[in-house]
Amino acid sequence: MGPRFALARRAAGAAPAAPSPARILILGGTSYLGPALVREAVVAGHAVTLFNRGITNPELFPRLEKLRGLRSVKAEEERWDSIGTRRFDAIVDVWPFEPALAETAARRLRGQTGHWLYVSSIAAYDKRGFATPGLTEDAALNPWNTPGVRPYDGGKAESERRLHELIGDRLTVVRPGPIKGERDDTPDLLTWLRRCQAGGQHIGPGVGAEHVQIVDVRDVARFLVTAIERSIYGTFNLTGTPMTFKEYVARCAEAMRSASRTEFVWIPREFLHAHGLDPAPWNDPKHPHYLGLFPGWHPEPERAGVAQISSRKAFDTGWTQRPFADTANDYLWSIEDSGSDADWKDELLPDVERRVLDAWTARG
């Protein structure tokens, strides 16, 4: 059995002994998932060292050890001297999708740790697999450097392949779905939270049976720390439990404490289309598929399973999720605090929404 399908070395669900403090090197660590990972590791009592350029959010973590260097696809530009020959119990690579970056780091440092962890993405999967719900870790991945495959999608898949060759069974790969929560500034969830804050009637697209799947950034970080503590190896989807769209907007309203004054009127796709209201196209580079009039709603048959990816393997290790309301509130506060919503506008104008709601009510 190859390393990609390696099982956790500890029995899933077994009560682990209190972990000893680990020496963890994080490559990056100051943007989005990185700070959440640092937080979870430090709170758990581990010794964290960061390796990065010192450019992104350099003010973070003033009490942690920071090693400066440079990663580059050009070997002559790379700088690893600050790490020297030091050994770490685990090394976590949190961000690259360029295979050369993932590969050179592993070649340089694989002899200095017993556990390598890489953050990939569900984007690594061949998109043809998204038509069927329940996709698991053994599904086909994207080819590398192929026309029609986004560099990010193909790069994550190829990075995984190269790491498996270099690291073998000492590798843990996680494939998160859409990550939400603290430090996320993607305004997809924001649209639904703002509509719920406003209250009143809003369009619920379709019949509400399509699915949404998100994972909290802190839950991804916590799985990585647990994998280090319990020597869990292999590949794991971290997508969380799917929600129907009806459940999703209801949880948004509950998180905003507006459930009693917010009503979603579910209008079939055909009626919306007749009034010029369609979901965002999936492959339009000028308009991200996760935005549009109804962010996150994609009723296309070829995407029936993209928000129903199985995380059973991760759950079987004992992984859990934070409540949706906690994720939503962390996310909203981060956006408010950073001001990243300064230019945000709801793409569904209120008068257009009202006109379509009235037409649906008056259809006879």
C-alpha positions as YAML, in Angstrom:
chain: A
units: angstrom
residues:
- id: 1
  name: MET
  ca: [0.00, 0.00, 0.00]
- id: 2
  name: GLY
  ca: [1.49, 3.32, -1.09]
- id: 3
  name: PRO
  ca: [2.11, 6.27, 1.22]
- id: 4
  name: ARG
  ca: [-0.79, 8.23, -0.20]
- id: 5
  name: PHE
  ca: [-3.14, 5.73, 1.37]
- id: 6
  name: ALA
  ca: [-1.14, 5.20, 4.57]
- id: 7
  name: LEU
  ca: [-3.27, 4.74, 7.65]
- id: 8
  name: ALA
  ca: [-2.81, 6.61, 10.89]
- id: 9
  name: ARG
  ca: [-0.13, 4.92, 12.94]
- id: 10
  name: ARG
  ca: [-2.32, 5.15, 15.98]
- id: 11
  name: ALA
  ca: [-5.73, 3.53, 16.02]
- id: 12
  name: ALA
  ca: [-8.44, 6.01, 15.11]
- id: 13
  name: GLY
  ca: [-10.38, 7.12, 18.14]
- id: 14
  name: ALA
  ca: [-7.88, 5.73, 20.66]
- id: 15
  name: ALA
  ca: [-7.27, 8.03, 23.60]
- id: 16
  name: PRO
  ca: [-3.72, 9.34, 23.14]
- id: 17
  name: ALA
  ca: [-1.33, 9.96, 25.98]
- id: 18
  name: ALA
  ca: [-0.57, 13.58, 26.78]
- id: 19
  name: PRO
  ca: [1.74, 14.68, 23.94]
- id: 20
  name: SER
  ca: [5.30, 15.73, 24.64]
- id: 21
  name: PRO
  ca: [6.22, 19.22, 23.46]
- id: 22
  name: ALA
  ca: [7.28, 19.06, 19.82]
- id: 23
  name: ARG
  ca: [9.74, 21.25, 17.94]
- id: 24
  name: ILE
  ca: [7.78, 22.46, 14.91]
- id: 25
  name: LEU
  ca: [9.17, 24.40, 11.96]
- id: 26
  name: ILE
  ca: [6.51, 26.23, 9.92]
- id: 27
  name: LEU
  ca: [7.50, 27.37, 6.45]
- id: 28
  name: GLY
  ca: [5.61, 30.63, 6.13]
- id: 29
  name: GLY
  ca: [3.22, 31.01, 9.02]
- id: 30
  name: THR
  ca: [2.12, 34.64, 8.87]
- id: 31
  name: SER
  ca: [-0.80, 34.62, 6.44]
- id: 32
  name: TYR
  ca: [-4.29, 33.17, 6.92]
- id: 33
  name: LEU
  ca: [-3.84, 29.49, 7.83]
- id: 34
  name: GLY
  ca: [-0.34, 30.12, 9.17]
- id: 35
  name: PRO
  ca: [-1.36, 32.24, 12.18]
- id: 36
  name: ALA
  ca: [-4.13, 29.78, 13.07]
- id: 37
  name: LEU
  ca: [-1.60, 26.95, 12.99]
- id: 38
  name: VAL
  ca: [0.84, 28.90, 15.14]
- id: 39
  name: ARG
  ca: [-1.91, 29.62, 17.65]
- id: 40
  name: GLU
  ca: [-3.02, 26.00, 17.95]
- id: 41
  name: ALA
  ca: [0.55, 24.73, 18.25]
- id: 42
  name: VAL
  ca: [1.67, 27.27, 20.84]
- id: 43
  name: VAL
  ca: [-1.45, 26.84, 22.98]
- id: 44
  name: ALA
  ca: [-0.83, 23.09, 22.90]
- id: 45
  name: GLY
  ca: [2.61, 23.69, 24.40]
- id: 46
  name: HIS
  ca: [4.82, 23.12, 21.37]
- id: 47
  name: ALA
  ca: [7.95, 25.06, 20.42]
- id: 48
  name: VAL
  ca: [7.28, 26.83, 17.13]
- id: 49
  name: THR
  ca: [9.88, 28.30, 14.79]
- id: 50
  name: LEU
  ca: [8.93, 30.27, 11.69]
- id: 51
  name: PHE
  ca: [10.91, 30.39, 8.45]
- id: 52
  name: ASN
  ca: [9.95, 33.14, 6.01]
- id: 53
  name: ARG
  ca: [11.07, 36.34, 4.30]
- id: 54
  name: GLY
  ca: [9.93, 38.61, 7.11]
- id: 55
  name: ILE
  ca: [7.73, 40.62, 4.73]
- id: 56
  name: THR
  ca: [4.16, 39.43, 5.29]
- id: 57
  name: ASN
  ca: [2.81, 40.56, 8.67]
- id: 58
  name: PRO
  ca: [6.28, 40.73, 10.25]
- id: 59
  name: GLU
  ca: [4.81, 42.16, 13.47]
- id: 60
  name: LEU
  ca: [3.10, 38.87, 14.30]
- id: 61
  name: PHE
  ca: [4.43, 36.57, 17.02]
- id: 62
  name: PRO
  ca: [7.15, 38.76, 18.56]
- id: 63
  name: ARG
  ca: [7.99, 36.07, 21.12]
- id: 64
  name: LEU
  ca: [8.57, 33.27, 18.64]
- id: 65
  name: GLU
  ca: [11.82, 32.35, 16.96]
- id: 66
  name: LYS
  ca: [11.89, 33.63, 13.38]
- id: 67
  name: LEU
  ca: [14.41, 32.45, 10.83]
- id: 68
  name: ARG
  ca: [14.75, 34.56, 7.70]
- id: 69
  name: GLY
  ca: [15.31, 33.16, 4.27]
- id: 70
  name: LEU
  ca: [13.96, 32.98, 0.74]
- id: 71
  name: ARG
  ca: [12.23, 30.33, -1.31]
- id: 72
  name: SER
  ca: [12.35, 30.63, -5.09]
- id: 73
  name: VAL
  ca: [11.81, 28.55, -8.19]
- id: 74
  name: LYS
  ca: [15.33, 29.69, -9.11]
- id: 75
  name: ALA
  ca: [17.75, 27.61, -7.05]
- id: 76
  name: GLU
  ca: [20.44, 30.30, -7.10]
- id: 77
  name: GLU
  ca: [18.09, 32.72, -5.31]
- id: 78
  name: GLU
  ca: [17.08, 30.44, -2.45]
- id: 79
  name: ARG
  ca: [18.39, 31.10, 1.04]
- id: 80
  name: TRP
  ca: [18.15, 28.37, 3.69]
- id: 81
  name: ASP
  ca: [21.27, 29.19, 5.70]
- id: 82
  name: SER
  ca: [19.38, 30.35, 8.81]
- id: 83
  name: ILE
  ca: [18.04, 26.83, 9.40]
- id: 84
  name: GLY
  ca: [21.43, 25.19, 9.18]
- id: 85
  name: THR
  ca: [21.44, 21.54, 10.25]
- id: 86
  name: ARG
  ca: [18.91, 21.85, 13.05]
- id: 87
  name: ARG
  ca: [16.41, 19.05, 13.53]
- id: 88
  name: PHE
  ca: [12.68, 19.39, 14.12]
- id: 89
  name: ASP
  ca: [10.02, 16.91, 15.14]
- id: 90
  name: ALA
  ca: [7.80, 18.19, 12.35]
- id: 91
  name: ILE
  ca: [7.98, 20.59, 9.41]
- id: 92
  name: VAL
  ca: [4.78, 22.09, 8.01]
- id: 93
  name: ASP
  ca: [4.65, 23.63, 4.54]
- id: 94
  name: VAL
  ca: [1.47, 25.69, 4.46]
- id: 95
  name: TRP
  ca: [1.24, 27.60, 1.22]
- id: 96
  name: PRO
  ca: [3.04, 26.76, -2.05]
- id: 97
  name: PHE
  ca: [1.24, 25.49, -5.13]
- id: 98
  name: GLU
  ca: [4.33, 25.76, -7.31]
- id: 99
  name: PRO
  ca: [5.76, 22.21, -7.30]
- id: 100
  name: ALA
  ca: [9.34, 23.43, -7.54]
- id: 101
  name: LEU
  ca: [8.96, 25.28, -4.23]
- id: 102
  name: ALA
  ca: [7.42, 22.32, -2.45]
- id: 103
  name: GLU
  ca: [10.05, 19.99, -3.88]
- id: 104
  name: THR
  ca: [13.15, 22.07, -3.12]
- id: 105
  name: ALA
  ca: [12.08, 22.59, 0.49]
- id: 106
  name: ALA
  ca: [11.60, 18.86, 0.93]
- id: 107
  name: ARG
  ca: [14.93, 18.02, -0.71]
- id: 108
  name: ARG
  ca: [16.72, 20.52, 1.49]
- id: 109
  name: LEU
  ca: [15.09, 19.65, 4.81]
- id: 110
  name: ARG
  ca: [13.74, 16.08, 4.64]
- id: 111
  name: GLY
  ca: [16.72, 14.72, 6.57]
- id: 112
  name: GLN
  ca: [16.09, 17.15, 9.42]
- id: 113
  name: THR
  ca: [12.66, 15.90, 10.50]
- id: 114
  name: GLY
  ca: [10.72, 12.69, 11.00]
- id: 115
  name: HIS
  ca: [7.37, 14.15, 9.91]
- id: 116
  name: TRP
  ca: [6.57, 16.37, 6.92]
- id: 117
  name: LEU
  ca: [3.13, 17.97, 6.58]
- id: 118
  name: TYR
  ca: [1.82, 19.68, 3.46]
- id: 119
  name: VAL
  ca: [-1.34, 21.74, 3.03]
- id: 120
  name: SER
  ca: [-2.86, 20.92, -0.34]
- id: 121
  name: SER
  ca: [-6.47, 21.57, -1.42]
- id: 122
  name: ILE
  ca: [-9.52, 19.85, -2.88]
- id: 123
  name: ALA
  ca: [-8.54, 21.84, -5.99]
- id: 124
  name: ALA
  ca: [-5.95, 19.09, -6.55]
- id: 125
  name: TYR
  ca: [-8.72, 16.70, -7.62]
- id: 126
  name: ASP
  ca: [-9.58, 16.11, -11.25]
- id: 127
  name: LYS
  ca: [-12.76, 18.15, -11.72]
- id: 128
  name: ARG
  ca: [-14.54, 15.25, -13.38]
- id: 129
  name: GLY
  ca: [-14.80, 13.66, -9.96]
- id: 130
  name: PHE
  ca: [-16.92, 16.54, -8.66]
- id: 131
  name: ALA
  ca: [-20.05, 15.25, -10.38]
- id: 132
  name: THR
  ca: [-20.53, 12.52, -7.78]
- id: 133
  name: PRO
  ca: [-21.06, 13.11, -4.04]
- id: 134
  name: GLY
  ca: [-18.81, 11.38, -1.55]
- id: 135
  name: LEU
  ca: [-15.44, 11.86, -3.25]
- id: 136
  name: THR
  ca: [-12.64, 10.30, -1.15]
- id: 137
  name: GLU
  ca: [-8.89, 10.65, -0.89]
- id: 138
  name: ASP
  ca: [-8.15, 7.99, -3.49]
- id: 139
  name: ALA
  ca: [-9.88, 9.93, -6.30]
- id: 140
  name: ALA
  ca: [-7.90, 10.98, -9.37]
- id: 141
  name: LEU
  ca: [-5.81, 14.16, -9.19]
- id: 142
  name: ASN
  ca: [-5.18, 16.81, -11.81]
- id: 143
  name: PRO
  ca: [-2.33, 16.34, -14.29]
- id: 144
  name: TRP
  ca: [0.56, 18.78, -14.20]
- id: 145
  name: ASN
  ca: [1.19, 21.52, -16.72]
- id: 146
  name: THR
  ca: [-1.81, 20.63, -18.87]
- id: 147
  name: PRO
  ca: [-3.94, 23.05, -20.93]
- id: 148
  name: GLY
  ca: [-7.32, 23.63, -19.33]
- id: 149
  name: VAL
  ca: [-6.08, 22.97, -15.78]
- id: 150
  name: ARG
  ca: [-5.46, 26.04, -13.64]
- id: 151
  name: PRO
  ca: [-1.85, 26.36, -12.42]
- id: 152
  name: TYR
  ca: [-3.05, 26.31, -8.80]
- id: 153
  name: ASP
  ca: [-5.07, 23.11, -9.29]
- id: 154
  name: GLY
  ca: [-2.41, 21.24, -11.22]
- id: 155
  name: GLY
  ca: [0.34, 22.62, -9.00]
- id: 156
  name: LYS
  ca: [-1.17, 21.35, -5.77]
- id: 157
  name: ALA
  ca: [-1.60, 17.88, -7.28]
- id: 158
  name: GLU
  ca: [1.93, 17.79, -8.66]
- id: 159
  name: SER
  ca: [3.37, 19.06, -5.37]
- id: 160
  name: GLU
  ca: [1.71, 16.14, -3.62]
- id: 161
  name: ARG
  ca: [3.18, 13.65, -6.08]
- id: 162
  name: ARG
  ca: [6.70, 15.01, -5.71]
- id: 163
  name: LEU
  ca: [6.47, 15.06, -1.93]
- id: 164
  name: HIS
  ca: [5.32, 11.45, -1.83]
- id: 165
  name: GLU
  ca: [8.39, 10.48, -3.85]
- id: 166
  name: LEU
  ca: [10.73, 12.42, -1.57]
- id: 167
  name: ILE
  ca: [9.20, 11.88, 1.87]
- id: 168
  name: GLY
  ca: [7.50, 8.52, 1.55]
- id: 169
  name: ASP
  ca: [5.45, 7.28, 4.50]
- id: 170
  name: ARG
  ca: [6.56, 10.14, 6.77]
- id: 171
  name: LEU
  ca: [4.21, 12.52, 4.93]
- id: 172
  name: THR
  ca: [0.84, 13.96, 5.95]
- id: 173
  name: VAL
  ca: [-1.19, 15.78, 3.30]
- id: 174
  name: VAL
  ca: [-4.38, 17.67, 4.07]
- id: 175
  name: ARG
  ca: [-6.85, 18.77, 1.40]
- id: 176
  name: PRO
  ca: [-9.13, 21.45, 2.83]
- id: 177
  name: GLY
  ca: [-12.23, 22.68, 1.09]
- id: 178
  name: PRO
  ca: [-13.18, 26.38, 1.25]
- id: 179
  name: ILE
  ca: [-11.55, 27.68, 4.45]
- id: 180
  name: LYS
  ca: [-13.48, 30.29, 6.40]
- id: 181
  name: GLY
  ca: [-13.10, 32.06, 9.73]
- id: 182
  name: GLU
  ca: [-10.46, 34.39, 11.11]
- id: 183
  name: ARG
  ca: [-8.41, 36.30, 8.49]
- id: 184
  name: ASP
  ca: [-10.56, 35.20, 5.55]
- id: 185
  name: ASP
  ca: [-11.57, 38.17, 3.39]
- id: 186
  name: THR
  ca: [-13.38, 36.37, 0.56]
- id: 187
  name: PRO
  ca: [-16.83, 38.01, 0.46]
- id: 188
  name: ASP
  ca: [-18.90, 34.92, -0.32]
- id: 189
  name: LEU
  ca: [-20.17, 34.15, 3.18]
- id: 190
  name: LEU
  ca: [-20.24, 37.90, 3.83]
- id: 191
  name: THR
  ca: [-23.04, 38.35, 1.31]
- id: 192
  name: TRP
  ca: [-25.36, 35.94, 3.12]
- id: 193
  name: LEU
  ca: [-24.48, 37.28, 6.57]
- id: 194
  name: ARG
  ca: [-25.18, 40.85, 5.44]
- id: 195
  name: ARG
  ca: [-28.52, 39.84, 3.95]
- id: 196
  name: CYS
  ca: [-29.43, 38.17, 7.22]
- id: 197
  name: GLN
  ca: [-28.34, 41.21, 9.19]
- id: 198
  name: ALA
  ca: [-30.63, 43.34, 7.07]
- id: 199
  name: GLY
  ca: [-33.57, 41.03, 7.74]
- id: 200
  name: GLY
  ca: [-36.73, 40.95, 5.63]
- id: 201
  name: GLN
  ca: [-37.39, 38.78, 2.60]
- id: 202
  name: HIS
  ca: [-34.62, 37.46, 0.42]
- id: 203
  name: ILE
  ca: [-34.38, 35.10, -2.52]
- id: 204
  name: GLY
  ca: [-33.39, 31.57, -1.69]
- id: 205
  name: PRO
  ca: [-31.99, 30.23, -4.97]
- id: 206
  name: GLY
  ca: [-33.47, 27.02, -6.35]
- id: 207
  name: VAL
  ca: [-35.15, 24.61, -3.97]
- id: 208
  name: GLY
  ca: [-32.41, 24.77, -1.33]
- id: 209
  name: ALA
  ca: [-31.27, 21.19, -1.86]
- id: 210
  name: GLU
  ca: [-27.84, 21.99, -3.31]
- id: 211
  name: HIS
  ca: [-24.99, 21.73, -0.85]
- id: 212
  name: VAL
  ca: [-22.42, 24.01, 0.76]
- id: 213
  name: GLN
  ca: [-19.28, 22.82, 2.50]
- id: 214
  name: ILE
  ca: [-16.86, 24.98, 4.49]
- id: 215
  name: VAL
  ca: [-14.16, 24.32, 7.05]
- id: 216
  name: ASP
  ca: [-12.97, 26.60, 9.83]
- id: 217
  name: VAL
  ca: [-9.34, 27.70, 9.57]
- id: 218
  name: ARG
  ca: [-8.83, 26.74, 13.20]
- id: 219
  name: ASP
  ca: [-10.15, 23.24, 12.56]
- id: 220
  name: VAL
  ca: [-7.62, 22.75, 9.77]
- id: 221
  name: ALA
  ca: [-4.87, 24.00, 12.08]
- id: 222
  name: ARG
  ca: [-6.02, 21.76, 14.89]
- id: 223
  name: PHE
  ca: [-5.94, 18.67, 12.66]
- id: 224
  name: LEU
  ca: [-2.34, 19.46, 11.68]
- id: 225
  name: VAL
  ca: [-1.28, 19.83, 15.30]
- id: 226
  name: THR
  ca: [-3.08, 16.61, 16.23]
- id: 227
  name: ALA
  ca: [-1.36, 14.81, 13.36]
- id: 228
  name: ILE
  ca: [2.00, 15.91, 14.75]
- id: 229
  name: GLU
  ca: [1.12, 14.90, 18.29]
- id: 230
  name: ARG
  ca: [-0.25, 11.49, 17.35]
- id: 231
  name: SER
  ca: [2.02, 10.69, 14.40]
- id: 232
  name: ILE
  ca: [-0.86, 10.53, 11.95]
- id: 233
  name: TYR
  ca: [0.36, 10.04, 8.40]
- id: 234
  name: GLY
  ca: [-1.47, 9.83, 5.08]
- id: 235
  name: THR
  ca: [-3.82, 12.02, 3.06]
- id: 236
  name: PHE
  ca: [-6.97, 13.57, 4.52]
- id: 237
  name: ASN
  ca: [-9.81, 15.64, 3.13]
- id: 238
  name: LEU
  ca: [-10.70, 18.44, 5.54]
- id: 239
  name: THR
  ca: [-13.98, 19.65, 4.10]
- id: 240
  name: GLY
  ca: [-16.35, 19.30, 7.02]
- id: 241
  name: THR
  ca: [-19.95, 18.18, 7.04]
- id: 242
  name: PRO
  ca: [-22.06, 19.20, 4.01]
- id: 243
  name: MET
  ca: [-25.05, 21.50, 4.51]
- id: 244
  name: THR
  ca: [-27.98, 21.98, 2.18]
- id: 245
  name: PHE
  ca: [-28.39, 25.54, 1.02]
- id: 246
  name: LYS
  ca: [-31.49, 25.85, 3.21]
- id: 247
  name: GLU
  ca: [-29.45, 24.76, 6.21]
- id: 248
  name: TYR
  ca: [-26.65, 27.13, 5.24]
- id: 249
  name: VAL
  ca: [-28.72, 30.32, 5.09]
- id: 250
  name: ALA
  ca: [-30.64, 29.28, 8.22]
- id: 251
  name: ARG
  ca: [-27.35, 28.97, 10.09]
- id: 252
  name: CYS
  ca: [-26.30, 32.36, 8.75]
- id: 253
  name: ALA
  ca: [-29.49, 33.87, 10.15]
- id: 254
  name: GLU
  ca: [-28.97, 32.13, 13.48]
- id: 255
  name: ALA
  ca: [-25.38, 33.38, 13.66]
- id: 256
  name: MET
  ca: [-26.62, 36.94, 13.03]
- id: 257
  name: ARG
  ca: [-29.44, 36.52, 15.58]
- id: 258
  name: SER
  ca: [-31.93, 37.45, 12.88]
- id: 259
  name: ALA
  ca: [-33.78, 34.18, 12.24]
- id: 260
  name: SER
  ca: [-37.09, 35.60, 13.50]
- id: 261
  name: ARG
  ca: [-36.98, 38.57, 11.12]
- id: 262
  name: THR
  ca: [-35.40, 37.02, 8.02]
- id: 263
  name: GLU
  ca: [-37.32, 34.97, 5.45]
- id: 264
  name: PHE
  ca: [-35.86, 33.19, 2.45]
- id: 265
  name: VAL
  ca: [-38.30, 32.60, -0.40]
- id: 266
  name: TRP
  ca: [-37.13, 29.65, -2.49]
- id: 267
  name: ILE
  ca: [-37.47, 30.32, -6.19]
- id: 268
  name: PRO
  ca: [-36.70, 27.67, -8.85]
- id: 269
  name: ARG
  ca: [-33.68, 28.12, -11.06]
- id: 270
  name: GLU
  ca: [-35.78, 28.35, -14.22]
- id: 271
  name: PHE
  ca: [-37.78, 31.29, -12.86]
- id: 272
  name: LEU
  ca: [-34.62, 33.06, -11.74]
- id: 273
  name: HIS
  ca: [-33.06, 32.50, -15.16]
- id: 274
  name: ALA
  ca: [-36.11, 33.98, -16.87]
- id: 275
  name: HIS
  ca: [-35.53, 37.13, -14.81]
- id: 276
  name: GLY
  ca: [-31.81, 37.30, -15.53]
- id: 277
  name: LEU
  ca: [-30.61, 35.88, -12.23]
- id: 278
  name: ASP
  ca: [-28.17, 33.01, -12.78]
- id: 279
  name: PRO
  ca: [-25.44, 31.42, -10.66]
- id: 280
  name: ALA
  ca: [-21.89, 32.60, -11.29]
- id: 281
  name: PRO
  ca: [-20.24, 30.64, -14.10]
- id: 282
  name: TRP
  ca: [-17.80, 27.99, -12.97]
- id: 283
  name: ASN
  ca: [-14.99, 28.67, -15.43]
- id: 284
  name: ASP
  ca: [-15.07, 32.43, -15.98]
- id: 285
  name: PRO
  ca: [-11.69, 33.88, -14.93]
- id: 286
  name: LYS
  ca: [-13.19, 37.39, -14.86]
- id: 287
  name: HIS
  ca: [-15.88, 36.47, -12.35]
- id: 288
  name: PRO
  ca: [-14.94, 34.09, -9.51]
- id: 289
  name: HIS
  ca: [-17.35, 31.20, -9.23]
- id: 290
  name: TYR
  ca: [-17.65, 31.67, -5.46]
- id: 291
  name: LEU
  ca: [-19.19, 35.14, -5.82]
- id: 292
  name: GLY
  ca: [-22.06, 36.33, -8.01]
- id: 293
  name: LEU
  ca: [-25.69, 36.97, -7.14]
- id: 294
  name: PHE
  ca: [-25.96, 33.85, -4.98]
- id: 295
  name: PRO
  ca: [-22.46, 33.05, -3.67]
- id: 296
  name: GLY
  ca: [-21.84, 29.36, -3.16]
- id: 297
  name: TRP
  ca: [-24.90, 28.22, -5.11]
- id: 298
  name: HIS
  ca: [-23.99, 25.96, -8.02]
- id: 299
  name: PRO
  ca: [-26.83, 23.75, -9.24]
- id: 300
  name: GLU
  ca: [-24.91, 22.40, -12.25]
- id: 301
  name: PRO
  ca: [-25.02, 18.57, -12.43]
- id: 302
  name: GLU
  ca: [-21.29, 18.36, -13.06]
- id: 303
  name: ARG
  ca: [-20.72, 19.97, -9.66]
- id: 304
  name: ALA
  ca: [-23.23, 17.98, -7.64]
- id: 305
  name: GLY
  ca: [-20.49, 16.55, -5.46]
- id: 306
  name: VAL
  ca: [-18.07, 19.47, -5.10]
- id: 307
  name: ALA
  ca: [-19.65, 20.41, -1.76]
- id: 308
  name: GLN
  ca: [-20.23, 16.84, -0.63]
- id: 309
  name: ILE
  ca: [-16.63, 15.64, -0.39]
- id: 310
  name: SER
  ca: [-16.07, 13.01, 2.27]
- id: 311
  name: SER
  ca: [-14.08, 13.89, 5.39]
- id: 312
  name: ARG
  ca: [-14.86, 10.51, 6.98]
- id: 313
  name: LYS
  ca: [-11.18, 9.54, 7.16]
- id: 314
  name: ALA
  ca: [-10.39, 12.68, 9.17]
- id: 315
  name: PHE
  ca: [-13.45, 12.29, 11.38]
- id: 316
  name: ASP
  ca: [-12.38, 8.72, 12.13]
- id: 317
  name: THR
  ca: [-9.21, 10.07, 13.75]
- id: 318
  name: GLY
  ca: [-11.37, 12.02, 16.19]
- id: 319
  name: TRP
  ca: [-11.33, 15.33, 14.31]
- id: 320
  name: THR
  ca: [-14.26, 17.65, 15.11]
- id: 321
  name: GLN
  ca: [-15.61, 20.96, 13.83]
- id: 322
  name: ARG
  ca: [-16.32, 24.22, 15.58]
- id: 323
  name: PRO
  ca: [-19.94, 25.44, 15.54]
- id: 324
  name: PHE
  ca: [-20.90, 27.30, 12.37]
- id: 325
  name: ALA
  ca: [-21.86, 30.42, 14.35]
- id: 326
  name: ASP
  ca: [-18.35, 30.64, 15.82]
- id: 327
  name: THR
  ca: [-16.80, 30.39, 12.36]
- id: 328
  name: ALA
  ca: [-19.20, 33.00, 10.94]
- id: 329
  name: ASN
  ca: [-18.59, 35.46, 13.77]
- id: 330
  name: ASP
  ca: [-14.79, 35.08, 13.62]
- id: 331
  name: TYR
  ca: [-14.98, 35.66, 9.88]
- id: 332
  name: LEU
  ca: [-17.25, 38.70, 10.13]
- id: 333
  name: TRP
  ca: [-15.20, 40.31, 12.88]
- id: 334
  name: SER
  ca: [-11.99, 39.85, 10.87]
- id: 335
  name: ILE
  ca: [-13.59, 41.57, 7.90]
- id: 336
  name: GLU
  ca: [-14.94, 44.41, 10.05]
- id: 337
  name: ASP
  ca: [-11.64, 44.85, 11.87]
- id: 338
  name: SER
  ca: [-9.49, 44.84, 8.74]
- id: 339
  name: GLY
  ca: [-11.85, 46.97, 6.67]
- id: 340
  name: SER
  ca: [-11.56, 44.49, 3.81]
- id: 341
  name: ASP
  ca: [-15.25, 45.00, 3.02]
- id: 342
  name: ALA
  ca: [-14.78, 48.70, 2.24]
- id: 343
  name: ASP
  ca: [-15.47, 48.17, -1.46]
- id: 344
  name: TRP
  ca: [-17.93, 45.32, -1.06]
- id: 345
  name: LYS
  ca: [-21.35, 45.66, -2.67]
- id: 346
  name: ASP
  ca: [-24.09, 43.08, -2.86]
- id: 347
  name: GLU
  ca: [-24.28, 42.10, -6.52]
- id: 348
  name: LEU
  ca: [-28.00, 41.45, -6.15]
- id: 349
  name: LEU
  ca: [-29.42, 44.97, -5.97]
- id: 350
  name: PRO
  ca: [-32.31, 45.37, -3.50]
- id: 351
  name: ASP
  ca: [-34.75, 46.70, -6.09]
- id: 352
  name: VAL
  ca: [-33.97, 43.82, -8.45]
- id: 353
  name: GLU
  ca: [-34.44, 41.29, -5.68]
- id: 354
  name: ARG
  ca: [-37.73, 42.90, -4.65]
- id: 355
  name: ARG
  ca: [-39.01, 42.90, -8.23]
- id: 356
  name: VAL
  ca: [-38.29, 39.18, -8.67]
- id: 357
  name: LEU
  ca: [-39.79, 38.32, -5.27]
- id: 358
  name: ASP
  ca: [-42.97, 40.21, -6.24]
- id: 359
  name: ALA
  ca: [-43.10, 38.47, -9.62]
- id: 360
  name: TRP
  ca: [-42.80, 35.09, -7.94]
- id: 361
  name: THR
  ca: [-45.59, 35.92, -5.49]
- id: 362
  name: ALA
  ca: [-47.85, 37.20, -8.30]
- id: 363
  name: ARG
  ca: [-47.23, 34.36, -10.72]
- id: 364
  name: GLY
  ca: [-50.74, 32.97, -10.19]
...
